[in-house]
Amino acid sequence: MNRNDYNLGIIESLVSTQYGDCGGYIQIDGHSGADLFKLCEDHGISRDKYFLIGFGCGESTINGIGQRDEVYCRALVLETSKYGDSFDKIQNHLVSNDGKVKAKQIHFTVKYRDFAKYIKRFDFMVATKLTKHISKIDIEDIID
């Protein structure tokens, strides 16, 4: 992941758990380039009205994940009527308007069994707060 490809700072405040024991990064691959758009559309978010710029999901239960059989999702979107209906149009708007936008966050739920329709692969790594005291790290891979 090239961290410079994403402005992760704009979504940092949207991600939290009750205690925040660990934090990190995630990468997702869909079956095609538009799978998260399709996931949102299949759950009531119109592509004609909104353009997806961010996606989040999570679960918060006392008894552990999976108990509700669904995950809470949220789409971070821009209104196409204000910003455009394609990547290029929105990028041009952002360049000519100092990159300032007003986004909407739309919440919905998805059954766990349906997630595989949209997400082919995911990889994530979190770190504990102890890592803020590490200035240099060498990592040796050990594969079982």
Secondary structure, DSSP 8 states (H G I E B T S, - for coil): --GGGS-GGGTGGG---SS--EEEEEEEEESSTTHHHHHHHHTT--TTTEEEEEEEEE---SS-TTTTSEEEEEEEEEEHHHH-SSHHHHHHHHHHTTT----EEEEEEEEHHHHTTTEEEEEEEEEEGGGGG-S---------
